[in-house]
């Protein structure tokens, strides 16, 4: 469930065009491997699939799953060759509003339709694309952020959500449209102007959500309150905090922007400084086998532990506590703990509590700094 990259790339081999369906892989894995009573349809045994070269048939599936409001439900395989019964069930659910950006949903479907329309010029794909873009703009809050689900639900999915790449997936799609990438040249001037406005609001919201803690700009939380923009709870083990893992794609995205103003430059400089200051040294996380253990969620065959290792590269925890900036962990009872060993086995093994992703920002920083902030290197 990562941030959307433009990996729906065309490959031409022996006059065959292939459109990658890799951006849908998270939803595909959920459909086949995680039972969900809320699914519209479930896979049959040995569900057949279209080849990636059959992109129009895949796009027809995408249109089939698109809801009347223009968005998509999560966790289905767009390559599945559906039975007649499955198709009927999907059609019957067209008016349902379980539409979301979670698990790389909606923005990836829109991008795929754009590619198929560019290749085929079939009007139905452009119509589906246009409806999808309008859905994104409808879902956007006046402050520029996006919820995880739209229409809004009464739970944490109302929050502005960086988790699993939702926010940045939308922004990367809009950026490709604004920049006039080859697969979006068909968009008329009126719609492109709307996208430009939505995109700029999205950037401004990112800058406004950067956490200022102890009078120090840091990075972002996984989710922010949709009204106050403050860090907010999501699932019971995902607390309001300074979240390094989800902040990395945000900073890398901002570093791509041309002609950043002073507010954006300060935002990036502060985030880079935070990543440098929050490094953890001499620490390695290792995974090891254990006797199979049943939990309420799954069978567990491995555990993880933190070991001291003077040769280890710097590492970061996913969460840092607001106020104290201590590495932070959390159980399903929402109680804070301060070491991985205090997390219960099922969550300890089933969640990414440590990350090395901030190193990507630190590696990219020197080139960015020389171009946009040559007189202020925050790492010196």
N, C-alpha and C positions, 0 to 999 in steps of 0.2 A: 504494500500500500504506500508507494513512494510518490514523490513529486513528479508531475507529468513532464516527460522529456519528449521532444519531437522524434520519436522512434518509429512512427508510422511511415517509415521511409520506403520509397519505391526502389525495387530492384528489377533490372531488366536482364533476362537470360533467355536466349533463343526465342525472342519476340514475346516472352511471357512477362507480364507485369505482376509483381507480388507486393501487396501492402501488408506490412507487419501488423499483427494483432497483439503484439507484446504489451502495449499499454493496457489491455483488458485483462492481463494475466491474474491480477489480484482477485477480481470478481470471479474469474473462471475457477480459480482454486477454491474459493469459498463455495461456489455452486456444487462442485463435485465432491468436496471433502468435509464440508461443515453442514450438518443438518439444521434447517431453519424452517420452523412451522409457518413462518410468514411468507415463504416463497410463493410466487404465483404458480410456478411449475417447478418440478424437481426432475433431475436427469433420470433417464431410463438406463438400464444396464447396457454398457457398451454404446453409449450415445454416439452416433456417427457425426463427423464434422466436415465442413467444407474445407477445401484446400485454401491457403492464403491467396492463391491466384484467382479464386472465385469471389473477387471482391464485391461484385454487384449483389451476389446472393447474401454475402455477409452484411452488406449495407441494407438489404431488404429486411434482414433480421433486426438490424438497428432501428429501422423505421417501425417495425412491428412492435418492438418493446418501448418505443417513444410514447410517452403519455400525451393526453390531450393538452396538457399545460405546457408541453414542449420539453420537459425534462425526462430523465430515465430512472428506473429503480436499479438498485445495485445487485451485484453478485449473480450474473448470468453469463453464459457462454455465447457470444455473438457468432461463433463459428458452428454452433450446434445445428444439425439438420433436424429440425423439430418434427415430431409426429403431427398428424392432423389434429389430434386431441390437444396436444400441447399448444399448437397455434390458436386453437379456439379459446383455450383458457387465457392466453396472453391477450387476445383481442377483447375478451369479455372484461378484462381488467383495465382497459384503456383509460377509463375515467378516474381510476384510483390515483391518489396524490402522494404516493410514497416515493417522491422524487428527491434526489440527493446528489451531492458532490463527493460523498464518502467512497472510499475504495476505488479512486480514479474513475468515477462515474460522471456522466454527462459531458464534461469538457473533452474527454477522449472520444466519445461518440460523435460529437460535433466535428472534431478534427478529422475523423475518418470520413464522415459524409462529405466534407469539403474536398478531400482527396478524390473520392469516387466521383463527385460531380465534375471536378476538373478533368478527369479522364473520360467520363462517359457523356457529359452534358445532359444527362437525364434530369428533367425538371423536378421530379419527386425528391431527389437528393438535396437539391438546393432549397426546396421548401422545408424539408426536415432540418437542414442546417439553419435556415432563418428562424424557425420556431425555437430551436435550441439556443441561439444567441439571444433572442428576445427573453427566453426563460432566465438566462444568466442575468440580464439587466433588470428583470422584474425581481429577482431574488436578492439583488444587492440592496443593502441598507443605505439610507440617506448619508450615513457617515462614510460610506465606501466599502465596508466589509461585507462578507458573505456568511450566512449560516451554513451548517452542515446539511440540513434538510430544508426544503422549501416546497410547499407552504410550511410555515413555522409550526413546530410542535411545542409541547409544553415541558420539554426536558432540556438537558444541556445542549442538545443539537441546535438550539437557538443561538448559541454563542458563535462568535466569529472564530473560525476554526483553521488553524495551521496544521493540526494533526493529520498525518497520513497524506500530506501534500495537497489538501483540498484547496486552500486559498491560492497557493502558488501555482497549482495546476491551472486554475482559472486565469490567473495573471499571465502565465506563459502563453496560453492560447490567445488572449487578447493582444499580447505583445506581438505575436506573429501576424495578426490581422493589421495592427497599427503600422507595423514595419513593411507591410505589403509583400509578405512571403508568397512564393509562387502559387501555392494552393488556395490563396485567398484573393486573387486579383479580380474575381467575378463579383465581389461585393460592391453594391452601389454606394455612391457617395454619402447618401443619407444615413444608411446603416453604419458605414465606417465612421462617420462623425459621432454617432451614438456610442460606438465601441471606444473611440478615443476618449470621450468624456468619462465613460465607465472606468476605463483603464487609469486615467489620471486620478480619479477619486480613490481607486484601489491603492495606488501608490501613496497618496496622502494619508489614507487610513493606516497603512503599514507604519509610516513615520510617526503618526500620533499614538500608536499602540506600544512603541518601544518602552520597556519598563524602566522607570527612573526610581531607583531604590537607594536610600541613604544619600540622596542628592547626586547619584551617579547613574548615568545612562548605561544600561546593560544590554540585554537582548529581548526576547519575547517569550511568552508562555505558549503552550500548545493551543490554548483557547482563551479568548478575551470576552468579557461581558459586552454584549451588543449595544448597551447604552453608555456605560461608564468607560468602556475600553480597558478596564482593570483585568488582571489575571483572574481566571475563574476555574472552578471545579469542572471536570468532565466526568469520566467514570470514577468509581470510588477510590481507585488507586492512582488517579491522575490529578494531582492537586494544583491549586494556584501556586506558581513557582516561576523561577527563571529557568527556561527549558533550552538547553544547548542543542539538543538533537534537532528539533524542529526549526531552530533559528538559523541553522547553516544555509539551507536553500534560500531563505529570505535575504541574507546578507549577500550571497553570491548573485542573486537576482539584482539587487540594488547596485552591485559593483559593475553590472553590465550596462547600466544606464548612461547614456551620453549626456554630457554637459550637466552634471548634477549641481543643484544649487547648494548653498551653504548648509541648509538644514539636512540635506541628504548626506553631504560629506561628513558632517558631525555625527550623524547617525551611524555611518559605516565605521568611522574612526573609533567611536565609543564601543561598538560591537567587537571590533578587532581587539581592542584593549581588554575587554571583558574576557574574550576567549583566551587571551594570553594569561590573564590573572587567574583564571579558574582552572588552569592545568593541574593535573594530578600526576605526580611522579612516582617511580619505583613500584608501579602497580600493574598487575596483569590479571585478567579474568579468564579462568579456565573452566571448561565443560568436561564432565566425567560421567561415566555410566554408574547407575545404581540399580538395585533390585527393583523390578517393576512395581510401581505404586499407583493405586487408583485414587483419583481425586473426583470431585463433583463435576469436573469439566472434561477430563481425559485421563488416559493412562500415562504415567510419567516414567520415563526410563533413564533420564539424565538429570544431573544437578549442576549448578555452577557455584564457583567460589572465587574469592579474591585472594591472590597470593602476592607476596612481596617479591619484586624482581628488579634489581638495580639496573638491568639492561633493557628494561621495558621502555618503549616510546611513551611520551606523555599521553594521557587518557583523560576523559571527562565523564562525569556522571550526567545522566539525562536531565536530572532536576537539581537545582540549588535553592535552598530555602530563602524566601523573602526575608529581608531584615538581617539575618545572620550570614547568609551566603554559604552555609554549610551544605555539603553534599546531602541530598535528601532522597529517601525511599518511602514507600507507602504500601500498606497491605489493603486487602479488600474491605477491611473495616474502617478505612480512611484515616487510620492512626499513623502519624509520622514515625519513622524510625530512621536511624542515621548510619546504618551499615547494611550491606547486602545480606549478611548472615541473619539479620533480624526479620527479613522478609520471609513469609511462609513459602514452602517448597513450590507450590503450584505457581505462584506469582514470580518467585525468584527465578525459576527456570523458564517461565512463559512470557517474559517481558524483557525488552532491551534496556537495562538499567545503566549501562555504560556505553560510551560512543567515542569513536576517534574522528568523527566527521569535522569538528572545528579545524582540524589540521588543513583541510581544503581551503578554508578562508585564509589562514595564516600563510599558506603557500601562494595564494593568489594576490595577497596584499601588496607586496613590494612593487609589482608592475602597476597596480591601480594607484598606489600612493605616489609614485613618480609622475604619473600622468595628471592626477587630480588634486593632490595635496603635497606638492614637492617640498614645501617648507615645514612639514610636520609629520614626522614618522613616529607614530605612537608606540612602536616596538623598540625604540631607542631611549 
